[in-house]
């Protein structure tokens, strides 16, 4: 915290220099970050002071230093917000779109692969159509003739798919994560022995986020999947969270990261502990969700509906992100504002229709997509490249192809760009 004031001064200089040299940020992003700075520096609810207050067992001398650092960081955050509003906002661009040159570089950085963005945009619409049709089919399994919205309502009110109490929900996540590891190990994956331990946790925050924290290098701290339960929520629908546990646990984050942790003889510490490529990591996440359906773990219509809905949202985000930042037209035949050109308001409507998100969550995610071009499509485009790599391996091996061996070889390479991944796999 003591370093925050200097870091914010340097950040301000960088932002101002970029804006004056023809690379201004979007107005919406400046306004939103200024609001966040104001919220973090409220005297009665300072973000930094809150961090210090949660610490226990701190010596008095250190407590004094921490309190002083928190006050300084709070003041610096307020100063950053004032700088954004007074000096950067007048230089900000009105468009949310970053443009094709910046976007192409960002996409390549997040994927570790060069893709034809116009082809990827067209493909994302094909995926939206495919997944919408599959969702309609599964909705009819839940209730004949049910729409997607009706299927959601039925699943949400099904007593067999609801859990009361946060601790009961945590225990359900733990049991599912443990059972999945036990069933997949030896059959479809070789899971390192230390990774057989995973902990499901309720996070101290209440923002609704779901995330995974890595095991320590020596495995003394296990991998953990966390759920930040929103305030006032005490009843949970399991149908939509089965695929979330697969995503955060096995075969996704926990397996992928643990596999790399175990490669101590073949990968250096940077590769095992620090290297991260969004398309490789989050692309594997989407691939792993789909794989669980292929392996028969999502035959129940409820969890399968949840997986498909997550996949639909991911495909819609890819179309939205590329469309907004390249200012493309919405294709004919899509049934959605055909021929219109993307902007933030159309993106908001589109996201609401294809995600089920409302209010705070929708606002947060939309601003993330607008302000972090190229990152969100790395999930769905990354999955596509993982699937292509698997098909390439099948073609090379023919009848000798082993899905288990493919996964083992691919994950043992560690995180890397997806173009280098395909080249490396071709050498096996």
C-alpha positions in Angstrom: 0.0 0.0 0.0 2.9 2.3 0.6 3.8 2.0 -3.1 0.3 2.9 -4.3 0.7 6.7 -4.4 3.8 6.6 -6.6 2.2 3.9 -8.8 -0.8 6.1 -9.4 1.4 9.1 -10.2 3.2 7.1 -12.8 0.0 5.7 -14.2 -1.4 9.2 -14.6 1.7 10.3 -16.5 1.4 7.3 -18.8 -2.3 7.8 -19.5 -1.9 11.5 -20.2 1.1 11.0 -22.4 -0.7 8.3 -24.5 -3.8 10.5 -24.8 -1.8 13.5 -26.0 0.0 11.3 -28.5 -3.1 10.1 -30.3 -4.0 7.0 -28.1 -6.8 8.3 -25.8 -9.0 6.0 -23.8 -12.8 5.7 -24.4 -14.9 8.2 -22.4 -17.0 5.5 -20.9 -13.9 3.8 -19.4 -12.6 7.0 -17.9 -15.9 7.7 -16.3 -16.3 4.2 -14.9 -12.8 4.1 -13.4 -13.3 7.6 -11.9 -16.4 6.2 -10.2 -14.5 3.3 -8.9 -11.8 5.5 -7.5 -14.5 7.5 -5.7 -16.0 4.4 -4.2 -12.7 3.0 -3.1 -11.7 6.3 -1.4 -14.9 7.0 0.5 -13.8 8.1 4.1 -16.3 5.8 5.8 -15.7 2.9 3.5 -12.1 3.1 2.2 -11.0 0.0 0.3 -7.5 0.1 1.8 -8.6 0.8 5.4 -11.0 -2.1 5.1 -8.0 -4.4 4.2 -6.1 -3.3 7.2 -9.1 -3.7 9.6 -9.5 -7.3 8.6 -6.0 -8.2 9.7 -5.6 -9.8 13.1 -2.6 -10.4 15.3 -0.6 -7.5 13.9 2.1 -5.9 16.2 1.3 -2.3 17.2 4.3 -0.8 15.3 3.3 -2.5 12.1 -0.3 -1.6 12.6 0.6 2.1 12.7 2.6 1.7 9.5 -0.3 -0.1 7.8 -2.8 2.5 8.9 -0.6 5.3 7.5 -0.1 3.4 4.2 -3.9 2.9 4.0 -4.6 6.6 4.5 -2.0 7.5 1.9 -3.3 5.0 -0.6 -6.9 6.2 -0.1 -5.8 9.8 -0.7 -3.9 8.7 -3.8 -6.9 6.9 -5.2 -9.1 9.9 -4.7 -6.4 11.9 -6.5 -6.4 9.5 -9.4 -10.1 9.8 -9.7 -9.8 13.6 -9.8 -7.1 13.4 -12.4 -9.3 11.2 -14.6 -12.2 13.5 -14.4 -10.4 16.8 -14.8 -7.5 16.0 -17.1 -8.0 12.8 -19.0 -11.8 12.9 -19.6 -11.5 16.0 -21.9 -9.1 14.1 -24.1 -11.1 10.9 -24.2 -12.6 9.5 -27.4 -16.3 9.2 -27.8 -16.2 5.8 -29.5 -16.0 2.6 -27.5 -14.4 0.8 -30.4 -10.6 0.5 -30.3 -10.4 -0.1 -34.0 -9.1 -3.0 -36.2 -5.3 -2.4 -35.7 -5.4 -2.3 -31.9 -7.9 -5.1 -31.8 -5.9 -7.5 -34.0 -2.9 -7.0 -31.7 -4.9 -7.5 -28.6 -6.6 -10.7 -30.0 -3.2 -12.2 -30.9 -1.8 -11.4 -27.5 -4.7 -13.0 -25.6 -4.9 -16.1 -27.9 -1.2 -16.6 -28.7 -2.6 -17.1 -32.2 -3.4 -15.0 -35.3 -7.0 -15.5 -36.5 -9.0 -14.0 -39.3 -11.3 -11.8 -37.2 -14.0 -11.4 -39.8 -14.1 -15.2 -40.2 -14.2 -15.6 -36.4 -17.1 -13.1 -36.2 -19.1 -15.1 -38.8 -18.3 -18.3 -37.0 -19.4 -16.9 -33.7 -22.9 -16.3 -35.2 -22.9 -19.8 -36.5 -22.2 -21.0 -32.9 -25.0 -18.8 -31.5 -27.4 -20.5 -34.0 -26.1 -24.0 -33.2 -26.3 -23.6 -29.4 -29.7 -21.9 -29.5 -31.1 -24.9 -31.4 -29.5 -27.3 -29.0 -30.9 -25.3 -26.0 -34.3 -25.5 -27.6 -34.0 -29.2 -27.9 -33.0 -29.6 -24.3 -35.7 -27.2 -23.1 -38.2 -29.6 -24.6 -36.7 -32.4 -22.6 -37.3 -30.4 -19.4 -40.9 -29.7 -20.6 -42.3 -30.5 -24.0 -42.5 -27.2 -26.0 -40.9 -25.1 -23.3 -39.1 -22.0 -24.3 -35.6 -21.2 -22.9 -37.1 -18.8 -20.4 -39.7 -21.4 -19.3 -37.0 -24.0 -18.9 -35.0 -21.7 -16.6 -38.1 -21.0 -14.5 -38.8 -24.8 -14.2 -35.3 -25.6 -13.2 -35.0 -22.8 -10.7 -38.2 -23.9 -8.9 -37.4 -27.6 -8.9 -36.9 -28.6 -5.2 -34.6 -31.5 -6.3 -32.2 -28.9 -7.9 -32.2 -26.4 -5.0 -30.0 -26.2 -1.9 -30.7 -24.1 1.2 -27.9 -22.7 3.2 -24.4 -21.6 2.3 -22.6 -24.4 4.1 -24.8 -27.0 2.4 -24.0 -25.4 -0.9 -20.3 -25.5 -0.1 -20.6 -29.1 0.9 -22.4 -29.9 -2.4 -19.6 -28.2 -4.4 -17.0 -30.2 -2.4 -18.7 -33.5 -3.0 -19.1 -32.9 -6.7 -15.5 -31.8 -7.1 -14.1 -34.8 -5.2 -16.4 -37.3 -7.1 -15.3 -35.8 -10.4 -11.6 -36.2 -9.6 -12.2 -39.8 -8.5 -14.2 -40.7 -11.7 -11.9 -39.0 -14.2 -8.6 -40.1 -12.8 -7.2 -43.1 -14.7 -10.2 -43.2 -17.1 -9.8 -39.9 -19.0 -6.9 -38.1 -17.3 -3.8 -38.9 -15.2 -4.4 -36.5 -12.4 -1.2 -35.9 -10.2 -1.7 -37.4 -6.8 -1.4 -34.1 -4.8 -4.1 -32.6 -7.0 -6.6 -35.2 -5.7 -7.1 -32.7 -2.9 -9.2 -29.7 -3.6 -11.2 -27.4 -1.3 -14.5 -25.7 -2.0 -14.8 -22.4 -0.1 -17.3 -19.6 0.5 -15.3 -16.4 -0.2 -15.5 -13.5 2.3 -16.6 -11.0 -0.4 -20.2 -10.9 -1.6 -19.9 -9.8 -5.2 -21.2 -13.0 -6.7 -17.8 -13.9 -8.3 -16.6 -17.5 -8.8 -12.9 -18.1 -9.0 -10.1 -20.6 -8.4 -6.9 -20.1 -6.4 -3.8 -22.2 -7.3 -2.1 -24.6 -4.9 1.2 -23.5 -3.5 4.4 -24.8 -5.2 5.0 -27.4 -2.5 1.2 -28.4 -2.4 0.9 -27.5 1.3 -2.0 -25.2 0.3 -4.4 -27.0 -2.0 -6.1 -25.6 -5.0 -9.4 -24.0 -4.0 -12.6 -23.1 -5.8 -14.3 -20.0 -4.3 -17.9 -18.7 -4.4 -18.5 -15.1 -3.4 -22.1 -15.4 -2.5 -24.1 -12.2 -2.9 -25.5 -10.6 0.2 -29.0 -12.0 1.1 -28.7 -15.1 -1.1 -29.2 -18.3 0.9 -30.8 -20.6 -1.7 -28.9 -22.0 -4.7 -29.9 -23.7 -8.0 -27.5 -26.6 -8.7 -28.5 -27.1 -12.3 -26.5 -24.1 -13.5 -23.5 -24.7 -11.2 -22.5 -28.2 -12.2 -20.6 -27.0 -15.2 -19.2 -24.1 -13.0 -17.6 -26.7 -10.7 -16.2 -28.5 -13.7 -14.9 -25.1 -15.0 -13.1 -24.1 -11.7 -12.1 -27.6 -10.6 -11.6 -30.7 -12.7 -11.1 -31.0 -15.7 -10.6 -27.2 -16.0 -8.5 -24.9 -13.8 -7.5 -27.3 -11.1 -6.5 -30.0 -13.4 -4.7 -27.8 -15.9 -2.7 -25.9 -13.3 -2.0 -28.9 -11.2 -0.7 -30.8 -14.2 1.8 -28.0 -14.9 2.8 -27.8 -11.2 3.7 -31.5 -11.4 6.1 -31.1 -14.4 9.0 -30.1 -12.2 11.6 -32.0 -14.3 10.4 -30.7 -17.6 9.2 -27.1 -17.0 11.0 -24.3 -15.3 9.5 -22.3 -12.5 8.3 -19.5 -14.7 6.4 -22.0 -16.9 5.0 -23.8 -13.9 4.1 -20.8 -11.7 3.7 -17.6 -13.7 3.1 -18.2 -17.4 -0.6 -17.6 -18.4 -2.2 -17.2 -21.8 -5.9 -16.4 -21.8 -6.7 -18.4 -25.0 -4.8 -21.5 -23.7 -6.3 -21.3 -20.2 -9.8 -20.1 -20.8 -10.0 -21.9 -24.1 -9.3 -25.1 -22.3 -12.0 -24.2 -19.8 -14.7 -24.0 -22.5 -13.2 -27.1 -24.1 -13.4 -29.0 -20.8 -17.0 -28.0 -20.2 -17.9 -29.3 -23.6 -15.8 -32.4 -23.0 -17.8 -33.4 -19.9 -20.9 -33.4 -22.1 -19.1 -35.7 -24.6 -18.0 -38.0 -21.8 -21.6 -38.4 -20.5 -21.4 -36.3 -17.4 -24.0 -33.9 -18.5 -26.8 -36.3 -19.7 -29.2 -34.9 -17.1 -31.1 -32.1 -19.0 -30.6 -29.6 -16.1 -26.8 -29.5 -16.0 -26.7 -29.9 -19.8 -28.9 -26.9 -20.2 -26.6 -25.0 -17.8 -23.5 -25.9 -19.8 -25.2 -25.0 -23.1 -26.3 -21.6 -21.7 -22.8 -20.8 -20.6 -21.5 -21.8 -24.1 -24.2 -19.6 -25.7 -23.2 -16.7 -23.6 -19.5 -17.2 -24.5 -20.3 -17.3 -28.3 -22.5 -14.2 -28.0 -19.7 -12.4 -26.2 -17.3 -13.2 -29.0 -19.6 -11.8 -31.6 -20.3 -8.7 -29.4 -16.6 -8.0 -28.7 -15.4 -8.3 -32.3 -18.5 -6.5 -33.6 -18.2 -3.5 -31.3 -14.5 -2.9 -31.6 -14.4 -3.4 -35.3 -17.7 -1.5 -35.7 -19.1 -4.3 -37.9 -22.7 -4.8 -39.2 -24.9 -7.4 -37.7 -25.3 -10.1 -40.4 -28.6 -10.8 -42.2 -30.3 -13.9 -41.1 -29.4 -13.7 -37.5 -32.8 -12.4 -36.3 -31.2 -9.6 -34.3 -31.1 -6.0 -35.5 -29.9 -7.2 -38.9 -27.8 -4.7 -40.9 -27.3 -2.4 -37.9 -23.8 -1.4 -36.8 -22.7 -2.4 -33.3 -22.5 0.1 -30.4 -22.6 0.0 -26.6 -26.4 0.1 -26.4 -27.0 -2.7 -28.9 -24.3 -4.7 -27.0 -26.2 -4.2 -23.8 -29.5 -5.5 -25.2 -27.7 -8.4 -26.9 -25.9 -9.4 -23.7 -29.1 -9.3 -21.7 -30.9 -11.6 -24.3 -28.0 -14.1 -24.5 -26.8 -14.3 -21.0 -29.7 -13.9 -18.6 -27.6 -11.4 -16.7 -29.2 -8.3 -15.2 -28.3 -5.2 -13.3 -24.9 -5.0 -11.7 -23.5 -8.2 -13.3 -24.5 -7.1 -16.8 -23.1 -3.6 -16.3 -19.8 -4.9 -15.0 -19.3 -7.5 -17.8 -20.3 -5.1 -20.6 -17.8 -2.5 -19.3 -15.1 -5.2 -19.1 -15.7 -6.1 -22.7 -15.7 -2.5 -23.9 -12.5 -1.7 -21.9 -10.5 -4.9 -22.4 -10.7 -5.6 -26.2 -9.9 -9.1 -27.4 -9.9 -10.8 -24.0 -13.4 -12.1 -23.7 -13.5 -13.9 -27.1 -10.3 -15.8 -26.1 -12.6 -18.2 -24.2 -14.7 -19.3 -27.2 -12.0 -18.8 -29.9 -9.6 -20.6 -27.6 -12.0 -23.6 -27.3 -12.2 -23.7 -31.1 -8.5 -23.9 -31.5 -8.2 -26.6 -28.8 -10.9 -28.6 -30.7 -8.9 -28.1 -34.0 -5.7 -29.3 -32.3 -7.6 -32.4 -31.2 -8.8 -33.1 -34.7 -5.3 -32.6 -36.0 -4.0 -35.1 -33.5 -6.7 -37.6 -34.5 -5.8 -37.2 -38.2 -2.1 -37.9 -37.5 -2.7 -40.9 -35.2 -5.6 -42.5 -37.0 -6.9 -45.6 -35.2 -4.1 -45.3 -32.6 -5.5 -42.0 -31.3 -6.0 -41.8 -27.5 -8.0 -39.0 -26.0 -6.3 -39.5 -22.7 -2.8 -39.4 -24.2 -3.8 -36.2 -26.2 -4.8 -34.5 -23.0 -1.7 -35.6 -21.1 0.7 -34.5 -23.8 -1.1 -31.2 -24.3 -1.3 -30.2 -20.7 2.2 -31.3 -19.9 3.6 -28.7 -22.2 2.4 -25.9 -19.9 0.7 -22.6 -20.9 1.7 -21.2 -24.2 0.2 -19.5 -27.2 -2.2 -21.6 -29.2 -0.3 -21.4 -32.4 2.9 -22.7 -30.7 0.7 -25.4 -28.9 -0.5 -26.8 -32.2 3.1 -26.8 -33.6 4.4 -28.5 -30.4 1.7 -31.2 -30.6 2.5 -31.9 -34.2 6.0 -33.1 -33.1 4.6 -35.9 -30.9 
